[in-house]
Each structure stands twice: as C-alpha cells, then as structure tokens.
Amino acid sequence: MNDAASGATPKFAIVGAGPAGFYTAEALNAQCPGCRIDIIDRLPTPYGLVRSGVAPDHQSTKAIEETFEQIALQPNVRFVGNVEVDRDVSLDELRGFYDAIVLASGSPHDAPLDLPGAHLRGVFGASAFVGWYNAHPDHAALAPDLDHAGAVIIGNGNVAIDVARVLSKPTAVLSASDIAHHALDRLESSRIADTYIVGRRGALDAKFTTAELRELGEIEDVVAVADPGQIPDAVGDDLPARERRIKAKNLECLQAFAKADPASKARRIHLRFNSKPVEILGRDRVEGIRFERTRLVDGQAVGDGTTYDIPCGLVVSAIGYRAKAIGGLALSASADRLVNDEGRIDSQVYVVGWLRRGPSGKIGTNRTDGETIAERIAQDIAPAAKPGFNALEPLLLARGVTWTDFAHWKAIEAAEKAAARTGAPRQKFASVDDMLGVCAPAARAASS
C-alpha cells in the first residue's frame, strides 16, 4: 500500500465485532499506520461470541475482552454498533465509503437437523440454546421446557459439553456467573436429572478438549458416566505423536467415567458413542429420540440396523453452524462460510474468522487469520481518498438508525454491572431496546 504517494488515509470497515474483527483491527493498525478503522456490528454491544457464545461459567475465557477494549480505544478505531449490513447499509455502499471491507460476522445459524420429528417443540439448535442462556437478543425468548427428566445433546464437541454442564450444574454455582436471569430462573425449577451427550463416532473420535471433558467429572452433585463397552483400553500407535497424546488424556477421563456409579449423585451426564439419531419421537412435542448404533466403515459412521430410544423432553443439536449470506456473496457448498480465495473475495472485500474458514478453531486462532488478511490488504490496496465514516454517519442519520459507539457500550456495561446479582459480574440486557434505553440520550447527542 502506497498511501504516502496518494496522500490518502486508508479507511477500512470491519463487519463483525467479535474476536476475528478485533484481531483484524489490531493487525491492520500494525500494517497500515495512520489508517482509520470502523468496526461495525449488528448489535449495540461488541465482542461477538465472547459475550454470547462462551459459557457463562467460564469467566476467565471472557477476560480477552480487556485486550479487545484496548484495541477499541485506539484513537483511529471506532466501534459502530446497532448497524446491520443489508438492513441499514448495503455492502455496495460500504464499497463506496472504504478502501477495503473485511467481513468478520461468523457463522451464526445452526446447521439443520434433518430428521423426522425435528420440527417438534423442545428441539433446539445449539447456537440458539447457547444464545438463550447467554442473553443474546435473538434468542432470549426461547423459553425451553425443562420440566422433564431427560435431555439429549447431539454432537461430540465442546459446545455439547457446555450445554450439558449448564443444564446440570447447581444454580447456586451458576448464579455467580453472567448467565441470563431468565435462564437461571428456568434452570432453578428444572427437573432434568439425566443429560445425554451422544455422537456418531467412537469415543476417541470425539472433538472434546481434555479440559472441558475433565470438568464434567468435577461438577458438584453430578456424576459423569460412560458405557464401559464403548471405551477402549488404549489409544492406537498409528497416530501422530501429538494427536496420540491428546486422545490419551481424553481416554483417561472417559475411563474414569466408565467406572463411575450412576446412582452416586442426583444428576448424571451420560456420554454415548457410536450412535446416530434417526428420529425425534413425539406428537406435539419431544418425548424421546431414537438412535441407530454405528460402526466405522472406511472412516464413515455407518448404521448397523439396531436401534435404541432415550426418553427426553429436550433435544439440543450441536452438529455445526451455517453462515449468513452478505451482500449477495456466494456461500460455500456446505453453507458454513463465504466462497473466498484464502480470505480474499474480490479487489475490495475480504473475509476472516469462521466466515472465511468455517466454524473451527479457538478464539486465538482468529489472531493469525487477522494478521494474514491485514498483510494481504496492505499489499493489495491503494488508498483512494474514500470518505469512510464521514459518509456512513450521514447515511445512517438519514435512515433513522441509532448507532452506538464504544462510550455507549461502556454505559450499557456499567448498567449491567450495577444490576448484577450478588457475586455475579453482570446481569446482561437481553433486548436491543433495553440496551438502547441505557445509552439513548448519548446516542441522540452523538447524532445531533
């Protein structure tokens, strides 16, 4: 990028204020000193899945917000909240305002559960369910019925573990987290005693991290159990050393669960493997779920024709996520990312995070993503004296859009902390209107 020759200040828009967006802003600052960066998000609040996806009882993970706040407070960085691309401003309009646009809005939708009975009341996708207990405005009204003894979570990843832990953990413990107030109330009256985490493949194929798996065995008044017949004695020697070490640690946890007494605690978390769902049972609402036992054939989980049922009143599908199309851009065949060439969509639009690579990796994975794309932008872009926010703001005002900045977010945050339960870090607002009600006077002043 040769901005010195053009005399133009490079201006960038990042769509999505989650980890991918903030890490990209940090990297662009390093690659393009003196640039202007606007981080746009559809919600009035920043931080994306750190705020609405990380389990409420994992507060230490949310400490990354402090790093993101330092990025947001840089004098050349602006947070523009409550602005949605394709609703309040088009991608083509952003092209006219900015030298480059980086799409970082993730894969927010649940992959469909393509089963008979998936339409029944009591069936939820994990993104929606996690959003419900994390006070995401899109899902706060979910109101799942927990007045049943059994719950089944389909999937063998960390999200499945998070959901199982929240369903099972004593509410006295959860009350010290930032779990949504409406979720805590419902969990306090929950009758769920048995929660099942069920996966298609074998125990050693599960995508759990050892820390998450081990935590299941440490929950007060809950016992994690596994079928001894599904837990192998050892990890095979035909794996790379690192993978073998990870699987060995997981196996150690699972072997302990296989020895646990299911009757020793009031609540149980069951880990089941080699089972694929074939039908949700019930008439108007979920009454159970039927599974077919599987075996691996050429690396694929293939049903063997034998089935079994688990009675339950709640089914949460944690089988993956789908992206939301933006500005008419093409989605991949799996619909979990945008079609892109190593992060580049065209001469002006780039993509990072889950929207680039699909829903994989940890929070820190997005740092490398952001650095790679920032380097590519620095090589590709010749600043063209674009107006940036000087054009975006009057457009939003003309359309009656109340946008929030980082100061407004801090006002929302202060109100959440002031309303917190004793021992809890905050009580999150679960509606956009409530958020804007806290900072509306400041927003009007900023818009005048």
N, C-alpha and C positions, 0 to 999 in steps of 0.2 A: 504494500500500500504506500503510495507516494502522496500523502496529504500535504507535505510541505510544498511540493511543486504546484499543487492546485490551489493552495491557500484555503482549503475547505476543512472544516472539522468533521471527522467521520461520525455519523449518527446511526445507532443500532437500536432495534427493537427486539426484545426477547419476549416471546409469548409463553407465559408459564412461570410462576414464581416459586417453583419447588426447587429441590437440590440441583437438578440439571440446569435450570435457569440461573441460579445464583452462581454456581461454579463457572458457567459460561461467562457471566458478567465479570467475575474475577479474572478469568483468563483474557478476555477482551481488553480489560484495563491494562494488563501486563503487555499485551501485544501491540496495543494502539494507544499509547499515552496521549492524554488530552481528548480522547473521544467522549461522546455523550451516549449514555445507555439508559433506555427506558424499559423497565421490566413490567410487562402488562399481565394482569391476571383477571379471570372472570369473577373471582371472589373479592370482597373488600379486604381480605387478610392474606398475608404471604405465607410461604413455607410449604405449600402443597401437601404431599403425603407425610411429611414430618409432623404436620399438625393433624391431619385427618386420616392417616394410614398407619402410623406407628402405634403399637398397642399402648393404651393409656397407662399400664403399669410398668412401662419401660421408659421412665422419665429420663434416664441417663442418655438414651439414644437421642432424645429431643434437645440435648444440650448443644447440638450442632447449630441450633437457631442463633446462638450467640455469634458464631462465625458468620452466618448469613446476615445478621444485623450489621456487623462491621462493614460488609460489602455494600449493603443498602445505604449506609450513612456516608459513603464516599461522595464528595461534592458533585461529581459528574454522573452519579447514578440516581435515577428516580423510579420509585415504585408507583405504578398506576393501577390501582385496584378497582374492582367492580366494573370492569370493561371487558366485554367478550368479543373476540373476533368472530365475524359472521353474524353477530347480533347488533353490536354498537358501531363497529367499524369493519370494513372489509379488508381482506388481505391485499387486494389491489390498491386500496387507499394507502395502506401501510407502505407498499412498494414506492408510492409517490413521495412519502414523507421521510423514508430512511434509506441509508445506503445498503443495509443488509438487515434481514429479518431472520431470527433464529426461533424455530418452533420447539418448545420445550414443555408442552402441556400433557405429556404422558399418555397412558392408555387407561382411561377412567372407567370403561364399561366392562361388565362381567361377560366372559365367554358363555354362550348359551348352553344350557343343559338340555341336550337333545334326547329326552326320554319321555315315554308315555307318563302322564301324570305330573310333568314338570310345571304345569300351569296351576296346580293346586295351591290353596292357601297354606302357608307355612314353608314354602320353598323360596329361598333367597340366594342370590349370588353373594360371594364373599365381599366384593367391593361395596355393595350396598349395605351388607350387615356390619362390616367394619365401620363404614361411614355413619351408620346409625349409632353405634356406641361411642363414636368419636365426635358426635355433634356436627357432622357435615350437613350443611343446609339442604342438600339434595336428598338426604336420606333420614332426616330427623323424625319424619312422620311414619317411619316403617312399622313400628309397634308390633314386633313379633310376639306370638302367643307362646309363653314359656310354661304354661300350665299342663305340662306333660312330663312323663318320667324320662323319656329318651330323646336324644338329639344326635343327628348323624352329620358329619362333615366329610364331604367327598373331596379327596385330594391329599397328597402326601408331601406338602411343603410347609414352610414356616408360617404362612398365613393360616393354614388349617390349625396349627398348634396355637397360634394367637387366639383364634376364635374359641377353641376348646378351653383354653386357660381362662378366658374372660367368662365363659359360661359356667365354669366350675369353681373359680376362686371365691373365697368368702367375701361378701360385700363389705364387711368391716375393713378388709385389706384394700379392696378396690376404691373405697371412699377416700383414701389418701392419694388417689391418682386424679387425673383430669378427665376421667370418664364422664360422658354426658349425664346430666342429672336425670333425664328421662330414662336412660338405660339403667342407671343404678336403681331407680325405683322399681323398674320391672324385674331386674335381677334379684332384688330383695325378696320378692314373692315367688321366684322361680321354683318349680317342682322338679327340675331336671336333676336326676341322680346318676344317669349313665350317658356319657358322651362318647361317641364312636368316631375315630378318625380312620377312614377307610381308603386304601389305594389299590390301583390295578396291579401293580408290580410287587415284587418281593421286598422283604424288609431292608435289604441292603441297597435297593434301588431308590428308596425314599430320599427326598431332597431336603430333609431336615438338617439344620446345623446342630452340632453337638450341644452348644449352649442352650438352645431352645428346647431340644429333646430332654436334656438333663433337668431343665426347670420343671417339666411335667412331674417329675418324681419328688419335687420339693414343695408342692402346694399343700398348704395346711388343710387337713381334713379331706384330702383327696388322694386316692391311690391310682397310679398309672399301671395298667395291666396289659399283657400281650399273651397271645396263644403260644405256648412253648413249641408246638409243632410247626409254627411259621418262622421261628427264629433259628438261624443256622448256628453251628458251633464255632465257625471261624470264617474269616474273610479269605477269599481265594488268593493265590500267589500270582495270578496272571494279570494283576492290575499295576498301574504306575505307583511308585512308592508313596507319593503324596495322597493319591486317592485311596490307597490301601489304609493309610494312617487315619484318614477321616472316617472311613467306613468302620474301622476297628473301634474307634471311640464311640460311634453311634451304636455299634453292636454291643458294646459293654453296657450301655444304657438299656437297650432292648432286652438283653439277657437278664438284667436285674428286674425289669418289668414282668418278664415271663415267670419269675419266681415269686412275685408279689401275691398276697392273699386278697382277692377281690372283696371279701367280706370285712376286711380290716378297717375300712373307712366308710363314711356315709355316702360319699360320691366317688365315682370311678371314671377314669378316662381310658377307653379301650383302644388299642392300636391294632387294626386289622389290615392284612395284606392279601395280595393275590385274589382280589375281589373287584369285579366291575359292576357298576349299577346298571340294571336293565329296566326297572320300572319303579315309579313312585306310587305307592299304594294309598288308596283312599277314595272317597266320593267327592265331597266338597272341600275337604282339607286333608293334609297329610296324616296318614295313620301308620305308615311304615314304608320301608324301602326294600326292594328285592335285589339281591346281588347274585351274580354268577361267579363261581370260582374260576380262577385263571391259572395258566402256566405259560412260561415263556417259550415261544417258538420263533426261531430266527430273530430274536431280540424284541418280539412283539408279544404283548399280553393277550393270549387267546383263551376264550371261554372253554371250559371242559364239559359244559352241559348240565352241571349240577348247581342248584341254587339254594339260597337260604334267605330268610327275611329278618330284618331288625325292626321291631316296633318303635315308632318315634312320632313326635308331633312337630318336629323342626328338622329341616334339611338345609344345610348351607353348602353350596357348591363352590369349592376353591380350586377350580380347574384351569384358571387362566383369565386373561384380560383382553379387551379389544380396544383399539384406538378410535378416536373420533375424527372423521374427515374434516379438514380445514380448507376453506377457500377452494373447494373443488379438487384438491390434490388427491392423487390416487393412493389407495391403501394397498398393502401387500396382499398376497393371496390368502394369508392367514388372518388378515384384518387386524393384526396386533401392532402395526407400525405403518409409517408412510413409506412409499417407494422412494428410495434415495440411493445416491452413489456415495457411499462412505460418508454420509452426513450432508451431502450437497443435493439439493433438489433442482435448482436452476441457478442462473447467474446472480440471483439476489436473495434466494431463500435457502436456509439451511435447517437442519434438524438435529437434536441431541436427545440423550436420555432414552427412556422407554420408547418414545415416538420414533427414534432412529433405529434402535437395535431390538425392540420388543421388550416385554416385561421380564428383565433378568438383571442380576447384579445387586449390589448393596448400595447404600447411599453414597459411599465413597467412590464407587465405580463411575459416577457422573462427573467427578473431577477430571479424570482422564479424557472422558468424552468432550467436556467443555474446552479443555486445553487443545485437543486435536482440531476441533472446529474453529476455535479462535485463530489458530495458526493458519488454517486454510482460508479463512476470511481475510486475514491480513495479507495473504498472497494474492487473493482474487480481486479485492475491492479497490477501486479508485474513487475516493470521495468526490461527490458531485454537488456540493453546496445544498444538500437536502435540508428542509426546514425542521424535521424532527418534531419534537413536542410543540413547537410554535405553530404547527399546522394541526396536530392532533387535538390539542386543547380546544380551539375554537370549534372544531367539528363536533366534539363531544358536547360542548355547551349548546350548540345549535340543535342538537338532537335530544337535549334534556337529560343527558347522562350525568349522574353524580358520581364522579370518580374519587377514589380515596388515595391519599399519599401515605408515606411512612409515618408521618406525625399522626394521621388519623388512625392508622393501625396501632400506634402506641397508646392512643386514647382507648381503643377497644380493648387492648391487652390490659391496661390499668383497671378498666371496669370489670373485666373477667377476674382479675386477681382480687379485687375488692369484694366480689360476690362469692369467693371460693368457700367451700365447706371447710370446717376446721381440719387442718392438716393437709388439705389439698392445695396444689399450686394455683389452680384457677377453676372457674366454672364457665366453660365456653358457651358463647352465644350459639344458638342452633338455627338462627334465621338471619338472612341478609338484612331484613327490615330492622331487627334489633341491633345489629351491628351499626347500621347507618344511623339509627336513632341516637347512639352514643356520640358519633362524630359529625352528625349532620350540620350543626352550626359552623364548625370549622370548614366543612366541605363547601357550604354556601359562601363562606368568606373567601375561600380559595377560588371559587368560581365567579366571583363578582368582578 
